[in-house]
Amino acid sequence: MSVTHYQCLQEVKQEIIDYVDLTGVNGTENLLDANIYIWSAPVLNTHKERYKSSLSEVPAIVIAPSRTVEYIPGSGTNLHSDVKLPVLIQICDREISVDEDDKIHSWLKWSQGIRQHFHEGDLRNQVFNSDGYLNYVEVGHIDILEERLFGVHHQMVQYIPIICHSREPHNTSGIV
Amino acid sequence: MPGLSSPTFARIQVDGNWMCFKRIQDKTNISLMDNNDEVSCGKFYHTKEKVDEGIVVPKLHFLFQPSPEELDIILPWIGFTETTDVFALDGAVSSAPVILDRVATVDDLGNAYVDKAIFRGQKGRSPLSVELICICDQVPDIDGGTWSASAPTHTAAYPFHRAVLTAEGSAREFSSFVYVIDNHLAVNHNGNRVPTAFEIGGPGQTHHLGIDTPYTSSETVLLTNPIASVAGAAGSIVFTRGGQSTTFAFHNMKTEANPPDVAKPEEIRLKTFYRIYGSGSTHPVQITHDPVA
């Protein structure tokens, strides 16, 4: 495959497996590599059935492409344009009682590990191909007051949007 | 109650041709002159001084985003002489008569002599632009002009992505460029209030090209060649669209080696500023321009 956005998803998954410590705090459950999935869309309430069947084990991570990409008009060159490819990383777990401190601690540990790994750097195995190449990665904006997000995304306990900056060639077909 | 005077319908006429423009700014400089004889005797009494207007340097900045057809008008204004689509500079000062139509009134700006011509292109939504910094031979004659140009038939300006840059022998990706023709225009008033004589200033006509490129293995030669040798190299910027094309051919581009910018975390960039030289009878720059679509 040479589609940059798809390669980003695969690379993000592999780097979480390789570089992020996904063990639980104080003996609580570890997040297993086998429970890291690439999905076509984020986990939603409407995905309850799918959630049950696909995420049979939790805690789990779901990596999904955002539906919307953004071009940066002034950035790039005469032959390439820069495009932001958002990737959503969700940490999912079962509902817990309010006093399971170690469990909450684990979620935040995994979330911190993921954002620190990806923020303001390149993917370790950079994506270079004729359809574009990955230039830079940052953690995207999260509205910290938007609690509805957690109502919509069923059993999603942490949410880390990252933005991969890709430089992609102009399609010159048909140009005279 | 008066409304706003919209600039939407304002038009400019250059050498009898109706042009589109992006912006016109008046940068006229008026010297103040103290007529009091007592000043020269050292008897200052400023509260009773009367200060008159002295010499005037009527200066205007014109910003165009010219279509290839309009470039055909602008290049001779700058001083290029055309021989079948080949535009050559002879290093002489040049001008064009300019009329500004504000719809209600038509102003005569006189002959506008080009001091600097600045060509700019950058990645983004704006096409190739040309800014002319001019000095005129009269103060604007308000409502003293006559509009005579007929409506133009223009194609669109060149978008930036139609540009191909050649530097140090090969095509290079770039995100912006600026090319400046500087006449260092010197004016002489010869006892008049407005300038009556215009000539190329002391340094002579100079040409500079600035380019902004990524800094990858494809561009390192832009830095290493100038370090290795001061010989310089030819270069060009070419815009092409269908049958229309404009080639800026630079005879010899020399630059000092400057370290690349590390301004942002995204990428390292190389900004290179060239002085463009001619040799013998070969002028630094020649433009080949075909505006026919």
Chai-1 contact restraints between the chains, C-beta under 6 A:
chainA,res_idxA,chainB,res_idxB,connection_type,confidence,min_distance_angstrom,max_distance_angstrom,comment,restraint_id
A,P73,B,G124,contact,1.0,0.0,6.0,A-B,restraint_1
A,P73,B,R125,contact,1.0,0.0,6.0,A-B,restraint_2
A,G74,B,K123,contact,1.0,0.0,6.0,A-B,restraint_3
A,G74,B,G124,contact,1.0,0.0,6.0,A-B,restraint_4
A,G76,B,K123,contact,1.0,0.0,6.0,A-B,restraint_5
A,T77,B,E173,contact,1.0,0.0,6.0,A-B,restraint_6
A,T77,B,F174,contact,1.0,0.0,6.0,A-B,restraint_7
A,T77,B,S175,contact,1.0,0.0,6.0,A-B,restraint_8
A,N78,B,F160,contact,1.0,0.0,6.0,A-B,restraint_9
A,N78,B,H161,contact,1.0,0.0,6.0,A-B,restraint_10
A,N78,B,A163,contact,1.0,0.0,6.0,A-B,restraint_11
A,N78,B,F174,contact,1.0,0.0,6.0,A-B,restraint_12
A,L79,B,E173,contact,1.0,0.0,6.0,A-B,restraint_13
A,E120,B,P265,contact,1.0,0.0,6.0,A-B,restraint_14
A,N135,B,E266,contact,1.0,0.0,6.0,A-B,restraint_15
A,Y136,B,E266,contact,1.0,0.0,6.0,A-B,restraint_16
A,H170,B,H161,contact,1.0,0.0,6.0,A-B,restraint_17
A,V176,B,G242,contact,1.0,0.0,6.0,A-B,restraint_18
